[in-house]
Amino acid sequence: MYKHEFTLEAFRLVLLEDAGPDQSVDLDRDILDVGFDELGYPPPALAETLGRIEREYGIALDDDVCSDNPTPRGLIAAVNARLEPSVPA
C-alpha cells in the first residue's frame, strides 16, 4: 500500500508491531532525536521494521540507512526523501 508521508506515528506503529516493545522505553515521549540504541532497538534489530516500511511504502532503502540516520528523525527523513516524486528537468 502506497503512502504519501511517513510520520513519527507510523514509525512507532511499525516499530512496535515488528520489533516489539522494549518495556524500559517510553515511545510516547519525544523520541525524534533519541538514538536507536538508546531506544533499545540497535540497527540490526530494525531489519524487520525496515523491510516492512519498504513493502508498505513501495520504496527501497539503503542497507546503511540506520547507521547513516541513527535517530527516528533521520530515518523518517530518509523514508520521506524516497517518497518524494522526482521532478522532471
Biopython code that builds the backbone (N, CA, C, O; Angstrom):
import numpy as np
from Bio.PDB.StructureBuilder import StructureBuilder

atoms = [
    (1, "MET", "N", (0.846, -1.180, 0.000)),
    (1, "MET", "CA", (0.000, 0.000, 0.000)),
    (1, "MET", "C", (0.889, 1.241, 0.000)),
    (1, "MET", "O", (1.760, 1.377, 0.859)),
    (2, "TYR", "N", (0.683, 2.130, -0.936)),
    (2, "TYR", "CA", (1.481, 3.347, -1.045)),
    (2, "TYR", "C", (0.951, 4.411, -0.106)),
    (2, "TYR", "O", (-0.256, 4.641, -0.030)),
    (3, "LYS", "N", (1.841, 5.046, 0.596)),
    (3, "LYS", "CA", (1.503, 6.153, 1.490)),
    (3, "LYS", "C", (2.236, 7.390, 0.974)),
    (3, "LYS", "O", (3.255, 7.280, 0.291)),
    (4, "HIS", "N", (1.713, 8.551, 1.304)),
    (4, "HIS", "CA", (2.316, 9.794, 0.818)),
    (4, "HIS", "C", (3.310, 10.404, 1.785)),
    (4, "HIS", "O", (4.141, 11.218, 1.383)),
    (5, "GLU", "N", (3.241, 10.029, 3.045)),
    (5, "GLU", "CA", (4.178, 10.581, 4.021)),
    (5, "GLU", "C", (4.401, 9.555, 5.118)),
    (5, "GLU", "O", (3.467, 8.892, 5.569)),
    (6, "PHE", "N", (5.639, 9.435, 5.535)),
    (6, "PHE", "CA", (5.988, 8.566, 6.659)),
    (6, "PHE", "C", (6.147, 9.463, 7.870)),
    (6, "PHE", "O", (6.962, 10.385, 7.850)),
    (7, "THR", "N", (5.393, 9.214, 8.912)),
    (7, "THR", "CA", (5.371, 10.067, 10.098)),
    (7, "THR", "C", (5.956, 9.355, 11.311)),
    (7, "THR", "O", (6.223, 8.154, 11.279)),
    (8, "LEU", "N", (6.147, 10.112, 12.367)),
    (8, "LEU", "CA", (6.620, 9.534, 13.615)),
    (8, "LEU", "C", (5.610, 8.512, 14.126)),
    (8, "LEU", "O", (6.002, 7.454, 14.619)),
    (9, "GLU", "N", (4.344, 8.805, 14.017)),
    (9, "GLU", "CA", (3.321, 7.859, 14.471)),
    (9, "GLU", "C", (3.377, 6.567, 13.664)),
    (9, "GLU", "O", (3.236, 5.480, 14.225)),
    (10, "ALA", "N", (3.580, 6.677, 12.358)),
    (10, "ALA", "CA", (3.709, 5.486, 11.520)),
    (10, "ALA", "C", (4.945, 4.687, 11.928)),
    (10, "ALA", "O", (4.900, 3.458, 11.974)),
    (11, "PHE", "N", (6.046, 5.375, 12.223)),
    (11, "PHE", "CA", (7.261, 4.695, 12.667)),
    (11, "PHE", "C", (7.019, 3.965, 13.980)),
    (11, "PHE", "O", (7.407, 2.805, 14.121)),
    (12, "ARG", "N", (6.384, 4.628, 14.943)),
    (12, "ARG", "CA", (6.098, 3.984, 16.233)),
    (12, "ARG", "C", (5.276, 2.712, 16.036)),
    (12, "ARG", "O", (5.573, 1.674, 16.628)),
    (13, "LEU", "N", (4.252, 2.799, 15.208)),
    (13, "LEU", "CA", (3.376, 1.655, 14.970)),
    (13, "LEU", "C", (4.148, 0.492, 14.348)),
    (13, "LEU", "O", (4.047, -0.641, 14.819)),
    (14, "VAL", "N", (4.908, 0.763, 13.304)),
    (14, "VAL", "CA", (5.677, -0.289, 12.647)),
    (14, "VAL", "C", (6.709, -0.867, 13.616)),
    (14, "VAL", "O", (6.899, -2.082, 13.665)),
    (15, "LEU", "N", (7.365, -0.016, 14.374)),
    (15, "LEU", "CA", (8.377, -0.467, 15.326)),
    (15, "LEU", "C", (7.768, -1.407, 16.358)),
    (15, "LEU", "O", (8.321, -2.475, 16.623)),
    (16, "LEU", "N", (6.659, -1.030, 16.930)),
    (16, "LEU", "CA", (6.018, -1.863, 17.944)),
    (16, "LEU", "C", (5.512, -3.179, 17.370)),
    (16, "LEU", "O", (5.612, -4.221, 18.018)),
    (17, "GLU", "N", (4.974, -3.135, 16.168)),
    (17, "GLU", "CA", (4.419, -4.347, 15.573)),
    (17, "GLU", "C", (5.509, -5.312, 15.097)),
    (17, "GLU", "O", (5.325, -6.527, 15.168)),
    (18, "ASP", "N", (6.629, -4.793, 14.618)),
    (18, "ASP", "CA", (7.661, -5.661, 14.055)),
    (18, "ASP", "C", (8.808, -5.959, 15.013)),
    (18, "ASP", "O", (9.258, -7.102, 15.090)),
    (19, "ALA", "N", (9.278, -4.980, 15.726)),
    (19, "ALA", "CA", (10.427, -5.198, 16.607)),
    (19, "ALA", "C", (9.976, -5.521, 18.025)),
    (19, "ALA", "O", (10.766, -6.027, 18.822)),
    (20, "GLY", "N", (8.729, -5.240, 18.347)),
    (20, "GLY", "CA", (8.225, -5.498, 19.683)),
    (20, "GLY", "C", (8.565, -4.366, 20.629)),
    (20, "GLY", "O", (9.510, -3.612, 20.397)),
    (21, "PRO", "N", (7.794, -4.250, 21.693)),
    (21, "PRO", "CA", (8.034, -3.167, 22.645)),
    (21, "PRO", "C", (9.220, -3.455, 23.555)),
    (21, "PRO", "O", (9.414, -4.588, 23.994)),
    (22, "ASP", "N", (9.995, -2.446, 23.829)),
    (22, "ASP", "CA", (11.024, -2.525, 24.856)),
    (22, "ASP", "C", (10.378, -1.870, 26.077)),
    (22, "ASP", "O", (10.161, -0.658, 26.101)),
    (23, "GLN", "N", (10.082, -2.668, 27.067)),
    (23, "GLN", "CA", (9.328, -2.190, 28.227)),
    (23, "GLN", "C", (10.027, -1.058, 28.979)),
    (23, "GLN", "O", (9.378, -0.316, 29.715)),
    (24, "SER", "N", (11.332, -0.920, 28.804)),
    (24, "SER", "CA", (12.063, 0.120, 29.530)),
    (24, "SER", "C", (12.051, 1.462, 28.802)),
    (24, "SER", "O", (12.583, 2.444, 29.319)),
    (25, "VAL", "N", (11.459, 1.520, 27.621)),
    (25, "VAL", "CA", (11.477, 2.744, 26.814)),
    (25, "VAL", "C", (10.057, 3.226, 26.573)),
    (25, "VAL", "O", (9.181, 2.451, 26.188)),
    (26, "ASP", "N", (9.843, 4.503, 26.801)),
    (26, "ASP", "CA", (8.543, 5.117, 26.558)),
    (26, "ASP", "C", (8.547, 5.727, 25.157)),
    (26, "ASP", "O", (9.088, 6.812, 24.947)),
    (27, "LEU", "N", (7.946, 5.029, 24.210)),
    (27, "LEU", "CA", (7.918, 5.520, 22.831)),
    (27, "LEU", "C", (6.932, 6.655, 22.633)),
    (27, "LEU", "O", (6.918, 7.280, 21.573)),
    (28, "ASP", "N", (6.109, 6.933, 23.632)),
    (28, "ASP", "CA", (5.139, 8.024, 23.514)),
    (28, "ASP", "C", (5.759, 9.389, 23.791)),
    (28, "ASP", "O", (5.150, 10.417, 23.497)),
    (29, "ARG", "N", (6.955, 9.404, 24.350)),
    (29, "ARG", "CA", (7.630, 10.692, 24.596)),
    (29, "ARG", "C", (8.252, 11.190, 23.301)),
    (29, "ARG", "O", (8.132, 10.541, 22.262)),
    (30, "ASP", "N", (8.906, 12.324, 23.359)),
    (30, "ASP", "CA", (9.573, 12.879, 22.183)),
    (30, "ASP", "C", (10.833, 12.058, 21.904)),
    (30, "ASP", "O", (11.839, 12.191, 22.601)),
    (31, "ILE", "N", (10.764, 11.212, 20.879)),
    (31, "ILE", "CA", (11.885, 10.319, 20.564)),
    (31, "ILE", "C", (12.574, 10.675, 19.253)),
    (31, "ILE", "O", (13.470, 9.954, 18.815)),
    (32, "LEU", "N", (12.177, 11.761, 18.627)),
    (32, "LEU", "CA", (12.719, 12.094, 17.309)),
    (32, "LEU", "C", (14.239, 12.112, 17.259)),
    (32, "LEU", "O", (14.832, 11.667, 16.276)),
    (33, "ASP", "N", (14.875, 12.621, 18.308)),
    (33, "ASP", "CA", (16.325, 12.768, 18.299)),
    (33, "ASP", "C", (17.037, 11.816, 19.256)),
    (33, "ASP", "O", (18.186, 12.046, 19.634)),
    (34, "VAL", "N", (16.353, 10.759, 19.640)),
    (34, "VAL", "CA", (16.936, 9.750, 20.524)),
    (34, "VAL", "C", (17.488, 8.622, 19.655)),
    (34, "VAL", "O", (16.791, 8.122, 18.772)),
    (35, "GLY", "N", (18.718, 8.227, 19.897)),
    (35, "GLY", "CA", (19.352, 7.177, 19.102)),
    (35, "GLY", "C", (18.631, 5.839, 19.228)),
    (35, "GLY", "O", (18.046, 5.530, 20.266)),
    (36, "PHE", "N", (18.681, 5.055, 18.160)),
    (36, "PHE", "CA", (18.028, 3.749, 18.173)),
    (36, "PHE", "C", (18.572, 2.860, 19.291)),
    (36, "PHE", "O", (17.806, 2.132, 19.922)),
    (37, "ASP", "N", (19.884, 2.906, 19.546)),
    (37, "ASP", "CA", (20.465, 2.110, 20.628)),
    (37, "ASP", "C", (19.854, 2.492, 21.970)),
    (37, "ASP", "O", (19.511, 1.626, 22.775)),
    (38, "GLU", "N", (19.718, 3.800, 22.204)),
    (38, "GLU", "CA", (19.134, 4.282, 23.459)),
    (38, "GLU", "C", (17.666, 3.884, 23.580)),
    (38, "GLU", "O", (17.159, 3.690, 24.685)),
    (39, "LEU", "N", (16.991, 3.765, 22.450)),
    (39, "LEU", "CA", (15.594, 3.342, 22.464)),
    (39, "LEU", "C", (15.450, 1.834, 22.673)),
    (39, "LEU", "O", (14.345, 1.324, 22.859)),
    (40, "GLY", "N", (16.577, 1.134, 22.641)),
    (40, "GLY", "CA", (16.537, -0.308, 22.820)),
    (40, "GLY", "C", (16.378, -1.074, 21.517)),
    (40, "GLY", "O", (16.062, -2.264, 21.524)),
    (41, "TYR", "N", (16.596, -0.395, 20.406)),
    (41, "TYR", "CA", (16.471, -1.007, 19.089)),
    (41, "TYR", "C", (17.729, -0.738, 18.282)),
    (41, "TYR", "O", (17.729, 0.159, 17.440)),
    (42, "PRO", "N", (18.812, -1.493, 18.514)),
    (42, "PRO", "CA", (20.011, -1.282, 17.707)),
    (42, "PRO", "C", (19.710, -1.570, 16.243)),
    (42, "PRO", "O", (18.821, -2.369, 15.948)),
    (43, "PRO", "N", (20.424, -0.941, 15.322)),
    (43, "PRO", "CA", (20.124, -1.100, 13.894)),
    (43, "PRO", "C", (19.891, -2.537, 13.412)),
    (43, "PRO", "O", (18.983, -2.742, 12.606)),
    (44, "PRO", "N", (20.657, -3.541, 13.855)),
    (44, "PRO", "CA", (20.356, -4.894, 13.375)),
    (44, "PRO", "C", (18.956, -5.372, 13.766)),
    (44, "PRO", "O", (18.348, -6.165, 13.047)),
    (45, "ALA", "N", (18.450, -4.897, 14.890)),
    (45, "ALA", "CA", (17.116, -5.293, 15.339)),
    (45, "ALA", "C", (16.019, -4.624, 14.507)),
    (45, "ALA", "O", (14.854, -5.016, 14.582)),
    (46, "LEU", "N", (16.384, -3.636, 13.730)),
    (46, "LEU", "CA", (15.405, -2.902, 12.934)),
    (46, "LEU", "C", (15.229, -3.475, 11.531)),
    (46, "LEU", "O", (14.462, -2.927, 10.739)),
    (47, "ALA", "N", (15.919, -4.560, 11.207)),
    (47, "ALA", "CA", (15.856, -5.117, 9.852)),
    (47, "ALA", "C", (14.422, -5.451, 9.446)),
    (47, "ALA", "O", (14.003, -5.115, 8.338)),
    (48, "GLU", "N", (13.678, -6.095, 10.307)),
    (48, "GLU", "CA", (12.294, -6.452, 10.006)),
    (48, "GLU", "C", (11.440, -5.192, 9.819)),
    (48, "GLU", "O", (10.597, -5.121, 8.926)),
    (49, "THR", "N", (11.677, -4.215, 10.674)),
    (49, "THR", "CA", (10.940, -2.949, 10.591)),
    (49, "THR", "C", (11.219, -2.249, 9.272)),
    (49, "THR", "O", (10.299, -1.745, 8.628)),
    (50, "LEU", "N", (12.485, -2.214, 8.865)),
    (50, "LEU", "CA", (12.842, -1.563, 7.604)),
    (50, "LEU", "C", (12.224, -2.303, 6.421)),
    (50, "LEU", "O", (11.758, -1.677, 5.469)),
    (51, "GLY", "N", (12.219, -3.627, 6.481)),
    (51, "GLY", "CA", (11.597, -4.410, 5.416)),
    (51, "GLY", "C", (10.117, -4.108, 5.284)),
    (51, "GLY", "O", (9.587, -4.016, 4.177)),
    (52, "ARG", "N", (9.464, -3.957, 6.404)),
    (52, "ARG", "CA", (8.026, -3.631, 6.356)),
    (52, "ARG", "C", (7.797, -2.238, 5.781)),
    (52, "ARG", "O", (6.882, -2.032, 4.984)),
    (53, "ILE", "N", (8.626, -1.288, 6.188)),
    (53, "ILE", "CA", (8.500, 0.073, 5.652)),
    (53, "ILE", "C", (8.664, 0.031, 4.133)),
    (53, "ILE", "O", (7.896, 0.659, 3.404)),
    (54, "GLU", "N", (9.656, -0.704, 3.664)),
    (54, "GLU", "CA", (9.889, -0.810, 2.221)),
    (54, "GLU", "C", (8.664, -1.393, 1.511)),
    (54, "GLU", "O", (8.241, -0.882, 0.474)),
    (55, "ARG", "N", (8.103, -2.456, 2.071)),
    (55, "ARG", "CA", (6.934, -3.092, 1.446)),
    (55, "ARG", "C", (5.711, -2.178, 1.466)),
    (55, "ARG", "O", (5.034, -2.018, 0.450)),
    (56, "GLU", "N", (5.431, -1.584, 2.618)),
    (56, "GLU", "CA", (4.218, -0.766, 2.749)),
    (56, "GLU", "C", (4.280, 0.528, 1.955)),
    (56, "GLU", "O", (3.259, 1.020, 1.475)),
    (57, "TYR", "N", (5.475, 1.074, 1.819)),
    (57, "TYR", "CA", (5.609, 2.359, 1.144)),
    (57, "TYR", "C", (6.144, 2.224, -0.281)),
    (57, "TYR", "O", (6.289, 3.223, -0.985)),
    (58, "GLY", "N", (6.433, 1.011, -0.702)),
    (58, "GLY", "CA", (6.879, 0.780, -2.070)),
    (58, "GLY", "C", (8.191, 1.451, -2.416)),
    (58, "GLY", "O", (8.355, 1.994, -3.509)),
    (59, "ILE", "N", (9.137, 1.411, -1.466)),
    (59, "ILE", "CA", (10.434, 2.046, -1.676)),
    (59, "ILE", "C", (11.544, 1.046, -1.372)),
    (59, "ILE", "O", (11.291, -0.029, -0.828)),
    (60, "ALA", "N", (12.755, 1.402, -1.721)),
    (60, "ALA", "CA", (13.939, 0.634, -1.350)),
    (60, "ALA", "C", (14.833, 1.540, -0.516)),
    (60, "ALA", "O", (15.095, 2.686, -0.883)),
    (61, "LEU", "N", (15.291, 1.017, 0.602)),
    (61, "LEU", "CA", (16.186, 1.767, 1.473)),
    (61, "LEU", "C", (17.582, 1.159, 1.406)),
    (61, "LEU", "O", (17.729, -0.056, 1.272)),
    (62, "ASP", "N", (18.593, 1.992, 1.497)),
    (62, "ASP", "CA", (19.969, 1.519, 1.513)),
    (62, "ASP", "C", (20.206, 0.666, 2.750)),
    (62, "ASP", "O", (19.560, 0.864, 3.779)),
    (63, "ASP", "N", (21.124, -0.274, 2.651)),
    (63, "ASP", "CA", (21.433, -1.151, 3.776)),
    (63, "ASP", "C", (21.926, -0.380, 4.997)),
    (63, "ASP", "O", (21.718, -0.807, 6.132)),
    (64, "ASP", "N", (22.570, 0.743, 4.762)),
    (64, "ASP", "CA", (23.132, 1.513, 5.870)),
    (64, "ASP", "C", (22.257, 2.691, 6.293)),
    (64, "ASP", "O", (22.748, 3.652, 6.886)),
    (65, "VAL", "N", (20.962, 2.615, 5.989)),
    (65, "VAL", "CA", (20.064, 3.734, 6.296)),
    (65, "VAL", "C", (20.038, 4.044, 7.792)),
    (65, "VAL", "O", (19.963, 5.214, 8.167)),
    (66, "CYS", "N", (20.098, 3.042, 8.646)),
    (66, "CYS", "CA", (20.059, 3.300, 10.086)),
    (66, "CYS", "C", (21.394, 3.813, 10.622)),
    (66, "CYS", "O", (21.416, 4.649, 11.525)),
    (67, "SER", "N", (22.502, 3.323, 10.075)),
    (67, "SER", "CA", (23.786, 3.832, 10.539)),
    (67, "SER", "C", (24.007, 5.257, 10.047)),
    (67, "SER", "O", (24.649, 6.057, 10.728)),
    (68, "ASP", "N", (23.477, 5.579, 8.868)),
    (68, "ASP", "CA", (23.580, 6.944, 8.352)),
    (68, "ASP", "C", (22.581, 7.880, 9.027)),
    (68, "ASP", "O", (22.795, 9.092, 9.069)),
    (69, "ASN", "N", (21.503, 7.328, 9.549)),
    (69, "ASN", "CA", (20.422, 8.106, 10.177)),
    (69, "ASN", "C", (20.073, 7.425, 11.500)),
    (69, "ASN", "O", (19.081, 6.699, 11.568)),
    (70, "PRO", "N", (20.870, 7.643, 12.559)),
    (70, "PRO", "CA", (20.736, 6.855, 13.782)),
    (70, "PRO", "C", (19.609, 7.260, 14.730)),
    (70, "PRO", "O", (19.560, 6.795, 15.869)),
    (71, "THR", "N", (18.710, 8.118, 14.270)),
    (71, "THR", "CA", (17.573, 8.520, 15.097)),
    (71, "THR", "C", (16.288, 8.408, 14.279)),
    (71, "THR", "O", (16.336, 8.372, 13.050)),
    (72, "PRO", "N", (15.146, 8.354, 14.952)),
    (72, "PRO", "CA", (13.887, 8.351, 14.207)),
    (72, "PRO", "C", (13.760, 9.538, 13.247)),
    (72, "PRO", "O", (13.254, 9.377, 12.136)),
    (73, "ARG", "N", (14.207, 10.712, 13.657)),
    (73, "ARG", "CA", (14.114, 11.883, 12.771)),
    (73, "ARG", "C", (14.845, 11.626, 11.450)),
    (73, "ARG", "O", (14.318, 11.899, 10.372)),
    (74, "GLY", "N", (16.053, 11.101, 11.554)),
    (74, "GLY", "CA", (16.837, 10.820, 10.353)),
    (74, "GLY", "C", (16.211, 9.746, 9.483)),
    (74, "GLY", "O", (16.171, 9.883, 8.261)),
    (75, "LEU", "N", (15.720, 8.675, 10.102)),
    (75, "LEU", "CA", (15.099, 7.599, 9.347)),
    (75, "LEU", "C", (13.822, 8.080, 8.662)),
    (75, "LEU", "O", (13.578, 7.762, 7.498)),
    (76, "ILE", "N", (13.021, 8.836, 9.376)),
    (76, "ILE", "CA", (11.779, 9.370, 8.800)),
    (76, "ILE", "C", (12.103, 10.258, 7.602)),
    (76, "ILE", "O", (11.433, 10.180, 6.572)),
    (77, "ALA", "N", (13.122, 11.097, 7.730)),
    (77, "ALA", "CA", (13.523, 11.966, 6.617)),
    (77, "ALA", "C", (14.007, 11.136, 5.428)),
    (77, "ALA", "O", (13.698, 11.455, 4.280)),
    (78, "ALA", "N", (14.773, 10.064, 5.704)),
    (78, "ALA", "CA", (15.272, 9.211, 4.622)),
    (78, "ALA", "C", (14.118, 8.522, 3.891)),
    (78, "ALA", "O", (14.123, 8.430, 2.663)),
    (79, "VAL", "N", (13.136, 8.042, 4.645)),
    (79, "VAL", "CA", (11.963, 7.396, 4.023)),
    (79, "VAL", "C", (11.205, 8.414, 3.197)),
    (79, "VAL", "O", (10.862, 8.144, 2.046)),
    (80, "ASN", "N", (10.939, 9.578, 3.763)),
    (80, "ASN", "CA", (10.182, 10.590, 3.033)),
    (80, "ASN", "C", (10.911, 11.097, 1.795)),
    (80, "ASN", "O", (10.275, 11.472, 0.810)),
    (81, "ALA", "N", (12.241, 11.111, 1.839)),
    (81, "ALA", "CA", (13.012, 11.515, 0.662)),
    (81, "ALA", "C", (12.785, 10.519, -0.485)),
    (81, "ALA", "O", (12.774, 10.902, -1.655)),
    (82, "ARG", "N", (12.607, 9.261, -0.144)),
    (82, "ARG", "CA", (12.324, 8.231, -1.167)),
    (82, "ARG", "C", (10.902, 8.357, -1.705)),
    (82, "ARG", "O", (10.626, 7.954, -2.835)),
    (83, "LEU", "N", (10.006, 8.912, -0.907)),
    (83, "LEU", "CA", (8.618, 9.042, -1.311)),
    (83, "LEU", "C", (8.366, 10.253, -2.203)),
    (83, "LEU", "O", (7.378, 10.299, -2.936)),
    (84, "GLU", "N", (9.259, 11.223, -2.136)),
    (84, "GLU", "CA", (9.072, 12.440, -2.918)),
    (84, "GLU", "C", (9.140, 12.125, -4.403)),
    (84, "GLU", "O", (10.070, 11.457, -4.854)),
    (85, "PRO", "N", (8.170, 12.598, -5.159)),
    (85, "PRO", "CA", (8.211, 12.351, -6.601)),
    (85, "PRO", "C", (9.377, 13.095, -7.239)),
    (85, "PRO", "O", (9.732, 14.197, -6.822)),
    (86, "SER", "N", (9.957, 12.480, -8.245)),
    (86, "SER", "CA", (11.032, 13.167, -8.937)),
    (86, "SER", "C", (10.421, 14.208, -9.868)),
    (86, "SER", "O", (9.380, 13.995, -10.490)),
    (87, "VAL", "N", (11.103, 15.326, -9.935)),
    (87, "VAL", "CA", (10.641, 16.428, -10.761)),
    (87, "VAL", "C", (11.419, 16.405, -12.067)),
    (87, "VAL", "O", (12.649, 16.444, -12.045)),
    (88, "PRO", "N", (10.724, 16.343, -13.218)),
    (88, "PRO", "CA", (11.447, 16.323, -14.487)),
    (88, "PRO", "C", (12.263, 17.592, -14.699)),
    (88, "PRO", "O", (11.842, 18.688, -14.330)),
    (89, "ALA", "N", (13.416, 17.427, -15.286)),
    (89, "ALA", "CA", (14.305, 18.586, -15.530)),
    (89, "ALA", "C", (13.870, 19.355, -16.746)),
    (89, "ALA", "O", (14.495, 20.354, -17.101)),
]
sb = StructureBuilder()
sb.init_structure("model")
sb.init_model(0)
sb.init_chain("A")
sb.init_seg("    ")
for serial, (resi, resn, name, xyz) in enumerate(atoms, 1):
    if name == "N":
        sb.init_residue(resn, " ", resi, " ")
    sb.init_atom(name, np.array(xyz, "f"), 0.0, 1.0, " ", f" {name:<3s}", serial, name[0])
structure = sb.get_structure()
